[in-house]
């Protein structure tokens, strides 16, 4: 896998990636993923390699988009992916119009410009997560997210050195629409 050239993108370390997939499940039987700050595409491509049917990758950096496309091609997943150059909030608005629900949503924004709570609220408000879905938010270890955001609850919070990972699921008893 290629990394994005320059210093604007910080790839998820292999240790953190492995830990995330150990928590949410090593293999998946289909489903949709959303990698909202795609970077090199590492998290979404890892999900595809573990059985997710399709992943939508979004990043606003042109170099990141080129890197994601190259990595998808290298791994032969280009037919299972959509790649868009867009801002995260605008991308969510477009996704809401398409009425897609996700089993996995990866949020790994630049640590300096995080709007994780607002993004998670947007995903919650528009019911973009399936009943069994996860939101995986990667952030600086000093960031403390609320235990509950909208109809979602943090089910795990782990620290890996300077990296924090918070995982959200729908609240128990939530009777939202199924996919």
N, C-alpha and C positions, 0 to 999 in steps of 0.2 A: 504494500500500500504506500502510495506517495503521500507526503505531507504537503500542506499548503505552503508555497514559498512566502518568505517574509516572516514578520513577527506579529501580524495581526490576528493569527489564529493559534490557539493553544490546544493541541490534540489531547484527547483523553488517554491517559497512560494505559498500557496493557494490564497492569495490576488492577486499576480501577474498573476497566472494562470487564475483566474476568469476574471481579467481585460483584458488579452490577448483575451480570447474567447468572451468577450463582444464587443471587437473591430472588430474581424474578422468574427464574426457570431456565435450565440449560437448553431446552428445545421447545419449539412451538408447533402447533398444528394449524398452520395458516394464519390468517388475520392480516391486519393492516398496521403499518408503523408510520410515524411522523418524526422526522429528524429536523427540528425547527431551526437549529443553528448548526447546519450540516458540517461545516469545516471541511475535513477531508472525506467525510462520509463514514468514518469508522464505526460509529454506534449502529447506524442504520444498516450498513453492510454486514456487520456482525449478526444483527437480527435476521437478515435474509439468509445468512449461512446456517442459521439455527431453525429455519422452517417458516418464517414469516413470508406470506405470499407477495406482499407489495409494500414498498416504502416510498413516501413522498419526502424528498430532501429539499430544504429551503436554506438559503444563505444569501446575504446581501452583497457579499464580496465576490467579484468576478473571478479572481484567482481561485477562490474556494469552489465555485461552480465548476470551473474547468477541472479542478482536482477531483471532485466528486465524480464527474463524468468519466474521467480517465480511470479512476479506481473501480467504478462499476463495470467498465469495459474489461479491465484486467481480470476481474472476478466473474465475468459473464453474467452479470445481474442487470444489464441495462434494460431488458424487457420486463423487469419486475420493479422498475423505479420510474418516478417522475422527479425531475429536477427543476427548481425554479429559483431565479434570482429575485429576491424580494425581502422586504422588511418583515419581521415575525408577525406583527399585528395585522399588516395588510394581507399576509399569507393566510392567517387565520380567518379573516373576513371572506376571502375567496373560498376557503375550504368549507366554511359554514354554508355558503350558497350551494355547494355541491352535496351537502347532506351526507358526509362521510363520517363514520365512527372509527376510532382507532383502538387497537389492543395495546399498543405501546406508543408513548409520546416521549421523545427525548428532548430535554431542554438543557442546553449547555451553552448559555450566552457568554459573551466576554465578561470576565469577572468585574470589570470596572463599570459596566453599563447594564447592570442587572435590573430586570423588571419582572422577576420570577413570580411574585405574588399576583401581579396584574395579568400575566400570561396564564397562570393556573386558574385564576378567576374566570377569564375569558373561555377557557376550555370547559370549565364547570358550567358556566351560565348557558353555554350552547350545546351541552351534552355531547361533547365530541369523543368521550371515552365509552367503550363498551362496558357492560356490567362487570366483566372480568379484567378490564384493562388497567394499565399502570401508567403513571406519569413518573419519569425518572428525571429529577432536576439535579444537575451538577453545579456546584458553586464553591466559592471560597470557604474555607473552614470557619471563618469568623461570621459568616452569614447564618442567621437564625430565622428560619421560616416558621409561620404559624402552624400549629398542629392540625388545624382545620381551615380549609379555604373553600368557600362555597359548599358544594355537596361532597367534597373530597376530604379524606383524612390521611395524614401522614402515618404510614404503617412501618416505615424504617427510616432511620437516620444514622449514617455511618460517616466516620472521618478517616481519611487516608492522608496523613500528613497535612498539607495545606489545602487539600480538596475535601469538600463535604458532598455527600450524596443524600438527597431526600426523596423518598418514594411515596407516592400518593395513590390511593384507590378510592372508588366510590364508597360513601358511608354505608355501613351495614343497614339493611332495611330499605335502601333506596330503591324505589320502584320506578326507575326511569325506563325509557324505551330500550328494547333490545335491538341488536343490529340486524 
